[in-house]
Amino acid sequence: MPRKLQAGIRARPAPPEPVRPSALRLWLRRKRPMLRPAAKAGAVLALCGVAALGVAQLDPASRFSAAVEGATASLGERVSGLVVSAVRVEGARNTPAGQLRQALAVRVGDSVLGFSPDRARERLEAIPWIEEAEVQRHLSGLVLVRVKERQPFAIWQNNGRFAIVDREGRTVATDRLDAFGPLPLIVGAGAEKGAAPLYDLLGDAPDVKARTQALVRIGERRWNLRLHSGTDVLLPEGHEEAAIQRLAELQRQNQLLDRPMQVVDLRLPDRMVLRPIASPAAEPAATPAAARARGRNG
């Protein structure tokens, strides 16, 4: 080619090479259809968080909890099948059924998610009969309740009133006193809290226990045993075990508890004081003159 022609032709620049997108841009392009719903959900959650924070600042103890429970209940009502289909209670023998229903506060057909097992457990354990409670809710619709009841120990008499108490002295019932079988009788202020250890000591002295009608608390510091015969056995403060064993030995050797005694005082360690039942005074014999006078008058 002639040199002039070659000089007149300008060399065209080479086209730029295409820029390869980065790995992050490629990943975002592929995930774009999924990111849009996630962004919307995140926005909704953020709004809910702001609303919850506002409620918590107004009243964190009650309004926030009520808002969460209300939302949960609403969700449970909208989701098909999440309703209470059955309520089953296990372990309740003496607890009145009405108190159980009131404490559970749930019925068949209520929302499962709107039912709070923790609050129901707290209400159940406030019932005098119930020592422990476990409450479960299942998405199948079953509400399962397991309770451990306090055991009736004795009938407590104080100021003319009677109540059933357990071994720790908690009052569990004030009616139907004859519905729990034969129970020991304990009498006096403070008797309900300390009678169980004394009653256990009588278990090692069956002859004394069989003749004991009541455990009587005196001045909230010591005990008397009231026997079926009417005899009062005065026990020393803090030394009941030794006194009961001594009394059992006297019964085996001398049948002391079968004698007509008003008081058996064991409060002194080195002696025993007995007070027999006083016999009625004999009527004095009538003199002959008095007899003649009654004859004339009668």
C-alpha positions as CSV (number, residue, x, y, z in Angstrom):
1,M,0.0,0.0,0.0
2,P,1.4,3.5,-0.8
3,R,3.0,5.1,2.1
4,K,0.7,8.2,1.9
5,L,-2.4,6.1,2.1
6,Q,-1.0,4.2,5.1
7,A,-0.2,7.5,6.8
8,G,-3.7,8.8,6.2
9,I,-5.4,5.8,7.8
10,R,-5.6,6.2,11.6
11,A,-5.4,3.2,13.8
12,R,-8.7,2.6,15.6
13,P,-8.4,1.8,19.4
14,A,-9.2,-1.7,20.4
15,P,-12.6,-2.1,22.0
16,P,-12.4,-2.4,25.9
17,E,-12.7,-5.9,27.4
18,P,-16.1,-6.5,29.2
19,V,-15.9,-6.1,33.0
20,R,-16.8,-9.3,34.8
21,P,-19.3,-8.7,37.6
22,S,-18.0,-9.4,41.2
23,A,-19.1,-12.5,43.1
24,L,-21.2,-10.4,45.5
25,R,-23.1,-8.8,42.6
26,L,-23.7,-12.2,41.0
27,W,-25.0,-13.6,44.3
28,L,-27.3,-10.6,44.9
29,R,-28.7,-10.9,41.3
30,R,-29.5,-14.6,41.9
31,K,-31.1,-13.9,45.4
32,R,-33.1,-10.8,44.4
33,P,-36.5,-12.7,44.2
34,M,-35.9,-13.9,47.8
35,L,-34.5,-10.7,49.2
36,R,-37.6,-8.6,48.6
37,P,-39.9,-10.7,50.9
38,A,-37.2,-10.9,53.5
39,A,-36.8,-7.1,53.4
40,K,-40.5,-6.6,53.9
41,A,-40.5,-9.1,56.8
42,G,-37.6,-7.2,58.4
43,A,-39.4,-4.0,58.1
44,V,-42.5,-5.5,59.8
45,L,-40.3,-6.9,62.6
46,A,-38.6,-3.5,63.1
47,L,-42.0,-1.8,63.4
48,C,-43.1,-4.5,65.9
49,G,-39.9,-3.9,67.9
50,V,-40.5,-0.2,68.0
51,A,-44.1,-0.7,69.1
52,A,-43.0,-3.2,71.8
53,L,-40.3,-0.9,73.1
54,G,-42.9,1.9,73.3
55,V,-45.3,-0.3,75.3
56,A,-42.5,-1.5,77.5
57,Q,-41.5,2.0,78.4
58,L,-45.1,2.9,79.3
59,D,-45.6,-0.2,81.6
60,P,-43.1,-3.0,81.2
61,A,-44.7,-5.2,83.8
62,S,-48.2,-5.5,82.5
63,R,-48.9,-3.8,79.2
64,F,-46.1,-5.5,77.3
65,S,-47.0,-8.9,78.6
66,A,-50.7,-8.3,77.8
67,A,-49.8,-7.2,74.3
68,V,-47.7,-10.4,73.7
69,E,-50.4,-12.7,75.1
70,G,-53.1,-10.9,73.1
71,A,-51.1,-11.4,69.9
72,T,-50.4,-15.0,70.7
73,A,-54.1,-15.7,71.4
74,S,-55.1,-14.0,68.2
75,L,-52.6,-16.1,66.3
76,G,-53.9,-19.3,68.0
77,E,-57.5,-18.4,67.1
78,R,-56.6,-17.9,63.4
79,V,-54.5,-21.1,63.1
80,S,-56.9,-24.0,62.5
81,G,-56.9,-26.7,65.1
82,L,-55.0,-24.9,67.9
83,V,-57.8,-25.0,70.5
84,V,-58.2,-26.8,73.8
85,S,-59.8,-30.2,73.1
86,A,-59.4,-31.8,76.6
87,V,-58.2,-30.9,80.1
88,R,-56.8,-33.7,82.2
89,V,-55.9,-33.4,85.9
90,E,-53.9,-36.1,87.7
91,G,-53.1,-36.5,91.4
92,A,-56.0,-34.5,92.8
93,R,-58.0,-36.5,95.4
94,N,-59.0,-33.9,98.0
95,T,-58.8,-30.6,96.2
96,P,-62.3,-29.4,95.4
97,A,-63.1,-29.5,91.7
98,G,-64.5,-26.0,91.7
99,Q,-61.1,-24.6,93.0
100,L,-59.3,-26.5,90.3
101,R,-61.5,-25.1,87.5
102,Q,-61.2,-21.6,88.8
103,A,-57.4,-21.8,89.0
104,L,-56.9,-23.3,85.6
105,A,-59.2,-20.8,83.9
106,V,-59.4,-22.8,80.7
107,R,-62.2,-24.6,78.9
108,V,-62.6,-26.8,75.9
109,G,-62.6,-24.6,72.8
110,D,-60.3,-21.9,74.2
111,S,-57.1,-21.0,72.3
112,V,-54.2,-23.3,73.2
113,L,-51.6,-20.5,72.6
114,G,-53.6,-18.0,74.6
115,F,-53.4,-20.3,77.7
116,S,-50.5,-19.5,80.1
117,P,-49.3,-22.7,81.9
118,D,-47.0,-20.7,84.3
119,R,-49.9,-18.5,85.5
120,A,-52.1,-21.5,85.9
121,R,-49.4,-23.3,88.0
122,E,-49.1,-20.2,90.3
123,R,-52.9,-20.2,90.8
124,L,-53.0,-23.9,91.5
125,E,-50.2,-23.7,94.1
126,A,-52.1,-21.0,95.9
127,I,-54.8,-23.6,96.7
128,P,-54.3,-24.9,100.3
129,W,-54.4,-28.6,99.4
130,I,-51.8,-28.3,96.5
131,E,-48.1,-28.5,97.4
132,E,-46.7,-28.6,93.8
133,A,-48.3,-28.4,90.4
134,E,-47.1,-29.0,86.8
135,V,-49.1,-27.7,83.8
136,Q,-48.4,-28.6,80.2
137,R,-50.2,-27.5,77.0
138,H,-49.9,-29.5,73.8
139,L,-50.5,-28.3,70.3
140,S,-52.8,-31.4,70.0
141,G,-55.2,-29.5,72.2
142,L,-54.5,-31.3,75.5
143,V,-54.0,-29.4,78.7
144,L,-52.3,-31.8,81.2
145,V,-52.2,-31.0,84.9
146,R,-50.3,-33.0,87.5
147,V,-50.6,-32.0,91.2
148,K,-49.0,-33.2,94.4
149,E,-51.4,-32.7,97.3
150,R,-50.5,-32.1,100.9
151,Q,-51.4,-35.1,103.2
152,P,-53.8,-34.6,106.1
153,F,-52.0,-35.2,109.3
154,A,-54.2,-34.2,112.3
155,I,-57.3,-32.4,113.4
156,W,-56.3,-29.1,115.1
157,Q,-58.6,-27.6,117.7
158,N,-58.0,-24.1,118.8
159,N,-60.4,-21.5,120.3
160,G,-63.3,-23.8,119.6
161,R,-62.5,-24.1,115.9
162,F,-61.4,-27.3,114.0
163,A,-59.3,-27.7,110.9
164,I,-57.3,-30.3,109.1
165,V,-53.6,-29.6,109.0
166,D,-50.6,-31.3,107.3
167,R,-47.4,-32.3,109.1
168,E,-45.9,-28.8,108.6
169,G,-49.0,-27.2,110.2
170,R,-50.6,-25.8,107.0
171,T,-54.4,-25.7,107.2
172,V,-55.8,-27.6,104.2
173,A,-59.5,-27.9,105.1
174,T,-62.0,-26.6,107.6
175,D,-64.9,-28.8,106.7
176,R,-65.6,-32.5,106.1
177,L,-63.4,-33.3,109.1
178,D,-64.6,-36.9,109.2
179,A,-63.8,-37.5,105.5
180,F,-60.1,-38.3,106.0
181,G,-60.3,-41.3,108.4
182,P,-59.1,-41.3,112.0
183,L,-56.6,-38.6,112.6
184,P,-54.8,-37.5,115.8
185,L,-56.3,-34.6,117.7
186,I,-54.0,-31.7,118.6
187,V,-55.2,-28.9,120.8
188,G,-54.0,-25.3,121.5
189,A,-52.2,-22.4,119.9
190,G,-49.0,-23.6,118.2
191,A,-49.9,-27.2,118.3
192,E,-50.3,-27.4,114.6
193,K,-46.6,-26.6,114.0
194,G,-44.9,-28.9,116.5
195,A,-47.2,-31.9,116.9
196,A,-45.7,-34.2,114.2
197,P,-42.3,-34.9,116.0
198,L,-44.2,-35.6,119.3
199,Y,-46.6,-37.9,117.5
200,D,-43.7,-39.8,115.9
201,L,-42.2,-40.3,119.4
202,L,-45.4,-42.0,120.5
203,G,-44.9,-44.5,117.7
204,D,-42.0,-46.0,119.8
205,A,-44.4,-46.4,122.8
206,P,-47.5,-48.2,121.4
207,D,-49.0,-48.7,124.9
208,V,-48.9,-45.0,125.5
209,K,-50.1,-44.1,122.0
210,A,-53.1,-46.4,122.2
211,R,-54.3,-44.6,125.4
212,T,-53.7,-41.1,124.1
213,Q,-56.7,-39.1,123.0
214,A,-55.1,-35.7,122.2
215,L,-51.8,-33.8,122.2
216,V,-52.3,-30.6,124.1
217,R,-49.9,-27.6,123.6
218,I,-49.4,-25.6,126.9
219,G,-48.3,-22.0,126.6
220,E,-46.8,-22.7,123.2
221,R,-43.8,-24.2,124.9
222,R,-44.5,-27.7,126.2
223,W,-47.0,-30.6,125.9
224,N,-49.6,-32.6,127.8
225,L,-51.0,-36.0,126.8
226,R,-54.7,-36.2,127.4
227,L,-55.6,-39.9,127.8
228,H,-58.9,-41.5,126.9
229,S,-59.4,-42.1,130.6
230,G,-59.3,-38.3,131.3
231,T,-55.8,-38.4,132.8
232,D,-53.4,-35.6,131.9
233,V,-49.8,-36.5,131.5
234,L,-47.5,-33.5,132.0
235,L,-44.4,-33.7,129.8
236,P,-41.2,-31.8,130.5
237,E,-40.2,-29.0,128.0
238,G,-37.6,-30.2,125.6
239,H,-37.3,-33.8,127.1
240,E,-40.4,-35.4,125.7
241,E,-38.7,-38.5,124.4
242,A,-37.2,-39.5,127.7
243,A,-40.5,-38.8,129.5
244,I,-42.5,-40.9,127.1
245,Q,-40.1,-43.9,127.4
246,R,-40.3,-43.6,131.2
247,L,-44.1,-43.6,131.0
248,A,-44.1,-46.6,128.7
249,E,-41.8,-48.5,131.2
250,L,-44.2,-47.6,134.1
251,Q,-47.1,-48.9,132.1
252,R,-45.4,-52.2,131.4
253,Q,-44.4,-52.7,135.0
254,N,-47.3,-51.2,137.0
255,Q,-50.1,-50.5,134.5
256,L,-49.9,-46.9,135.6
257,L,-52.1,-45.6,132.8
258,D,-54.9,-47.9,133.6
259,R,-55.3,-46.5,137.1
260,P,-57.8,-43.7,138.0
261,M,-55.4,-40.8,137.9
262,Q,-56.2,-37.1,137.4
263,V,-52.6,-36.0,136.7
264,V,-49.3,-37.8,136.0
265,D,-46.6,-35.1,136.3
266,L,-43.3,-36.1,134.6
267,R,-41.8,-32.6,134.5
268,L,-39.1,-33.3,137.1
269,P,-36.4,-35.7,136.1
270,D,-35.8,-37.2,139.5
271,R,-39.4,-37.7,140.6
272,M,-43.0,-38.3,139.5
273,V,-46.0,-36.7,141.0
274,L,-49.3,-38.5,140.9
275,R,-52.7,-37.0,141.6
276,P,-55.4,-39.6,142.0
277,I,-59.0,-38.9,141.1
278,A,-60.7,-37.8,144.3
279,S,-63.4,-40.2,145.4
280,P,-66.7,-38.7,146.4
281,A,-67.0,-38.0,150.1
282,A,-69.0,-40.6,152.0
283,E,-72.3,-39.4,153.5
284,P,-72.1,-39.3,157.3
285,A,-74.1,-41.9,159.2
286,A,-77.4,-40.7,160.6
287,T,-77.7,-40.6,164.4
288,P,-80.7,-42.4,166.0
289,A,-82.2,-39.0,167.0
290,A,-82.0,-37.7,163.5
291,A,-83.6,-40.9,162.2
292,R,-86.5,-40.6,164.6
293,A,-86.9,-36.9,163.6
294,R,-87.1,-37.8,159.9
295,G,-89.6,-40.5,160.8
296,R,-91.9,-38.0,162.6
297,N,-91.6,-35.5,159.7
298,G,-92.1,-37.9,157.0
